[in-house]
Structure formats: C-alpha cells, structure tokens
C-alpha cells in the first residue's frame, strides 16, 4: 500500500500584497540598490542639517573646538530619528531619499502604516546600523575586539535582507513592514477619443433623448465598453451578444430611439451613445446642472 504524499503548499509570492479587501496587489519588492541609494541620500540630508546647526552654534560662539565633534554626533542622532519617522508619516512610507528612488514602505498585512510601526522600524535601524557604525568609527586600534564585534554586527544585520524574499531587515520583521518599488501609473486613454468618425455620423441622438441618463449610468456604460476593448473575443460570445442586445433595447426604449440597431453595430451604437451622452452631461455641468443618475428628473419634481 502506497501512501500518498500531501502536496506541498506553494510559497506565497513576495510581490503580491493581499489587503483586507481580498484583492491581490502586485507590488515588486524594492531592490537592495534602490534602498541603499535612498539610505545614502537620507544620511546626506541629515548630515547637512546637523552641519548647518553646528556652523550656526560656532558662529554664535555657543560651542568650543573641544566639544565640536561631540555636539555634531549628538545633533546627527537627534535629527536622524525624527527625520525618518516624520517624513515617512507625512509621505505615507517615504523619506526624501525614497521619493527620489521611487520606493516606499508598506504594511505587510495591507493596512495603512501606523505611527507605531514606523517608530519601531526606525529605532531598530539605530540598533542595526548606526549604533554599531558609530562604535566602529569611535573605537581605536587599542580595542580590536570591540571593533570586530561592531563590524560583525553590521555585516550580520546587512545580510538579513538577503536571506528572505521580501528583503526585510530586522526592523521590518518586527514592525510588519517591507519596502516596495512604486508602480508606474498607467492612464487609460479617454474612451470618448477612441470613437471613429464614421460612427458619429451613423448614429445621431437629439438633445431630448440625452436627458434621461446621468453620470452613474454613463460610468456603467463605460465599464461595459472597456470590457469589449480589453477582451475582443467577448464580442463573438453568445452571452455577451445577449447582454449587449439587452442594454441597447433598454436604451432605445428609454430615449425613444426608433431605428433598429444592426447586430453588427452593437458596440458602435453604444460607443456613439456614450460619446453623445458624455458631451451632453459635460455641457449641462458647465451651466451648473449636475446629473448623478437617471432619477434626477423625479428628484427635481419633488423639490
């Protein structure tokens, strides 16, 4: 008797974020190069800020050469943590460096970033990188063991993101966050501009025929037309033909369009009506009349 092995559950895709709504979002995990570039940029910004304050203190004669380096290190520390936390709070997971490199921090569970998570991940950054880095720079040759420990700690923490698919450092793991590449926004072309000229001439709609529908119905019609564009095979599907016929008949009966629509012109008719209805609603809106849906006439009568 052979025992069947339980099939292995496929590992979750690191580039897929599942928000509470249940609709998966495909977001590429940010590369180490982009994160390193963002980190260097942010360090330079905080160093410049600390240097400006030190120069100001020196000009005002509020510090001495003996305490200059200590004050510089203290200011760098004081500016650094608020800078990371406040910028990521203000820009939804982005510092100036991250904005330049087009990356951002997101929550692992798809929820909004919390202040607690951002504070935790940035405090951990101090323990992971900056604290051992400061020790490495301040320890002299007389304490090689301390320098080796600090160097080993930095190498170990830098290696952590390389061991997991989402490139999470220790702070990200504790805070439940990771860094993604910002997706490039793609704008769909305006549906009203994609209608061929012959279609406009074939179907003509009068002004009173366009007074029946509002923006809600127009948006529904646009969704239907976009579905036809994205899946050309739908136009030959029997169920889709029946849907188009039903929509066309409802429109014809509603607006009083007497002419029959040839089965080959289903989509052309709907495109022409969409174009005319949209232009009509935009014209009405210019004169201060906004029509939300087909019930606007009944609402006007009640008022």
C-alpha positions in Angstrom: 0.0 0.0 0.0 1.5 3.3 -1.1 1.0 6.4 0.9 0.2 9.5 -1.0 2.3 12.5 -0.1 0.5 15.6 0.8 1.0 18.1 -2.0 3.3 21.0 -1.0 1.6 24.3 -0.5 3.2 26.8 -2.9 5.0 29.6 -1.1 3.3 33.0 -1.2 4.5 35.3 -3.9 6.6 38.0 -2.3 5.5 40.5 -4.9 1.8 40.1 -4.0 0.2 42.1 -1.2 -3.2 41.0 0.0 -5.1 43.8 1.6 -8.2 43.2 3.8 -10.5 43.7 0.8 -9.1 40.4 -0.6 -8.0 41.9 -4.0 -4.3 40.9 -4.5 -2.0 43.8 -5.4 1.1 43.1 -7.5 3.9 45.2 -6.0 7.5 44.5 -6.7 9.8 44.2 -3.7 12.4 47.1 -3.8 15.9 46.0 -4.8 18.9 46.5 -2.4 20.5 49.0 -4.8 17.5 51.4 -4.6 17.3 51.0 -0.9 21.0 51.7 -0.5 20.7 54.8 -2.7 17.8 56.1 -0.7 19.6 55.5 2.6 22.7 57.4 1.4 20.6 60.3 0.3 18.8 60.5 3.7 22.1 60.3 5.6 23.5 63.1 3.5 20.4 65.2 4.2 20.7 64.7 8.0 24.4 65.3 7.9 23.9 68.6 6.1 21.2 69.6 8.6 23.5 68.7 11.6 26.4 70.5 10.0 24.3 73.6 9.4 23.3 73.7 13.1 26.9 73.1 14.2 28.1 76.0 12.0 25.4 78.2 13.5 26.5 77.3 17.0 30.1 78.0 16.1 29.2 81.4 14.6 27.2 82.3 17.7 30.2 81.2 19.8 28.0 78.7 21.7 30.5 75.8 21.4 34.2 75.2 21.7 36.6 73.2 19.5 36.9 70.6 22.2 33.2 69.8 22.2 32.5 70.3 18.5 32.7 66.7 17.5 30.6 65.5 20.4 27.9 68.1 19.6 28.0 67.2 15.9 27.4 63.5 16.8 24.6 64.4 19.2 22.9 66.6 16.6 23.2 63.9 13.9 21.4 61.5 16.3 18.8 64.0 17.4 17.9 64.9 13.8 18.1 61.4 12.3 15.2 59.6 14.2 12.6 62.4 13.9 13.6 62.9 10.2 12.9 59.3 9.3 9.7 58.9 11.3 8.1 62.3 10.4 8.9 62.1 6.7 7.5 58.5 6.5 4.4 59.6 8.4 3.9 62.7 6.2 4.5 61.0 2.9 3.0 57.6 3.6 6.1 55.5 3.9 8.6 57.7 2.0 11.5 59.8 3.0 13.1 62.2 0.6 15.6 59.5 -0.4 12.8 57.0 -1.0 10.9 59.5 -3.1 13.9 60.1 -5.3 14.5 56.4 -5.7 10.7 55.8 -6.2 10.3 53.2 -3.4 8.1 53.2 -0.2 7.4 51.3 2.9 4.1 49.3 3.1 2.5 47.3 5.8 2.8 43.5 5.4 -0.9 43.0 6.1 -2.1 45.6 3.5 -3.4 48.0 6.2 -2.3 51.6 6.5 1.0 52.3 8.0 0.8 53.1 11.7 3.0 55.5 13.6 4.0 52.6 15.9 5.3 50.5 13.0 7.3 53.4 11.6 8.8 54.3 15.0 9.7 50.7 15.6 11.4 50.1 12.2 13.4 53.3 12.5 14.5 52.7 16.1 15.6 49.3 15.1 17.7 50.9 12.3 19.6 52.7 15.0 20.4 49.4 16.7 21.1 47.6 13.4 23.3 50.1 11.6 24.0 53.4 13.2 24.9 52.4 16.8 27.5 49.7 15.7 28.7 52.0 13.0 29.3 54.8 15.5 31.2 52.4 17.7 33.3 51.2 14.8 34.3 54.8 14.0 35.0 55.8 17.6 36.9 52.8 18.8 40.6 53.0 18.3 43.2 50.4 17.4 43.7 49.6 21.1 40.4 47.8 21.2 40.4 45.5 18.2 37.9 43.1 19.8 35.2 45.8 20.1 35.8 46.9 16.5 35.5 43.3 15.3 32.2 42.9 17.2 30.8 46.1 15.8 31.9 45.1 12.3 30.4 41.6 12.6 27.2 43.1 13.9 26.9 45.4 10.9 27.7 42.6 8.4 25.2 40.3 10.1 22.3 42.8 10.0 23.1 43.8 6.4 22.9 40.1 5.5 19.5 39.6 7.0 17.6 41.2 4.0 19.4 38.9 1.6 18.0 35.8 3.4 14.3 36.5 2.9 12.3 37.0 -0.3 10.8 40.4 0.8 14.3 41.8 1.6 13.1 42.7 5.2 15.7 43.8 7.7 15.2 43.1 11.4 13.2 46.3 11.9 10.9 45.4 9.1 10.2 42.0 10.5 9.4 43.4 14.0 7.3 46.2 12.6 5.5 44.1 10.0 6.6 46.2 7.0 8.7 45.9 3.9 9.8 48.2 1.0 8.4 48.1 -2.5 9.1 49.8 -5.8 6.4 52.3 -6.6 4.3 51.1 -9.5 4.3 53.3 -12.6 0.8 54.7 -13.1 -0.7 53.9 -16.5 -3.6 56.1 -17.6 -6.2 54.5 -19.8 -6.9 56.5 -23.0 -10.1 58.6 -23.0 -12.8 56.4 -24.3 -14.5 59.4 -25.9 -11.4 60.0 -28.1 -11.3 56.4 -29.4 -14.5 56.6 -31.4 -14.0 56.5 -35.2 -15.6 59.4 -37.2 -18.0 57.2 -39.3 -19.7 56.0 -36.1 -20.5 59.6 -35.1 -22.3 60.1 -38.4 -24.2 56.8 -38.4 -26.0 57.3 -35.1 -27.5 60.7 -34.2 -29.1 61.5 -30.9 -31.2 64.5 -30.2 -31.0 66.7 -27.1 -34.2 65.4 -25.5 -33.0 61.8 -26.0 -30.0 62.5 -23.8 -31.9 64.0 -20.9 -32.8 60.6 -19.4 -29.4 59.3 -18.0 -26.9 60.7 -15.6 -23.2 60.2 -14.6 -23.8 56.8 -12.9 -25.3 55.2 -16.0 -22.6 56.7 -18.1 -19.9 55.2 -16.0 -21.7 51.8 -16.1 -21.7 52.0 -19.9 -18.1 53.0 -20.0 -17.2 49.9 -18.0 -19.1 47.7 -20.4 -17.3 49.3 -23.4 -13.9 48.9 -21.8 -14.6 45.2 -21.3 -15.3 44.9 -25.0 -11.9 46.6 -25.7 -9.9 44.5 -23.3 -11.4 41.2 -24.4 -12.2 41.3 -28.2 -13.3 37.6 -28.0 -16.3 38.8 -25.9 -17.9 40.4 -29.0 -18.4 36.9 -30.5 -19.6 35.3 -27.3 -23.3 34.4 -27.3 -24.0 35.5 -23.7 -22.2 38.8 -24.4 -24.3 39.4 -27.5 -27.4 38.9 -25.4 -26.1 41.4 -22.8 -25.4 44.0 -25.5 -28.8 43.5 -27.1 -30.5 43.9 -23.7 -28.6 47.1 -22.9 -29.3 48.5 -26.4 -33.0 47.8 -26.2 -33.3 49.4 -22.7 -31.6 52.5 -24.0 -33.7 52.6 -27.2 -36.9 52.3 -25.2 -35.8 54.8 -22.6 -34.8 57.5 -25.0 -37.3 56.8 -27.8 -34.8 55.8 -30.4 -37.0 54.4 -33.3 -34.4 52.9 -35.6 -33.3 49.3 -35.2 -29.7 48.6 -34.5 -28.0 46.1 -36.7 -26.4 43.2 -34.8 -23.0 44.1 -36.3 -23.3 47.6 -35.0 -24.0 46.8 -31.3 -20.7 48.2 -30.0 -20.7 51.1 -32.5 -24.1 52.2 -31.3 -23.1 52.1 -27.6 -19.9 54.0 -28.3 -21.8 56.7 -30.2 -24.4 56.9 -27.4 -21.7 57.1 -24.8 -20.0 59.9 -26.7 -23.1 61.9 -27.2 -24.3 61.4 -23.6 -21.0 62.4 -22.1 -20.8 65.6 -24.2 -24.4 66.4 -23.2 -23.7 65.9 -19.4 -20.5 67.9 -19.6 -22.4 70.8 -21.3 -25.1 70.7 -18.6 -22.4 70.7 -15.9 -20.9 73.9 -17.4 -24.2 75.6 -16.7 -24.3 74.3 -13.1 -26.6 71.3 -13.6 -25.0 68.0 -12.4 -27.0 64.8 -13.1 -26.0 61.9 -10.9 -28.3 59.2 -12.3 -31.5 58.6 -14.2 -33.7 59.5 -11.3 -32.7 63.2 -11.3 -35.9 64.2 -13.0 -38.1 62.7 -10.3 -36.0 64.4 -7.6 -36.4 67.8 -9.3 -40.2 67.3 -9.4 -40.2 66.5 -5.6 -38.1 69.6 -4.9 
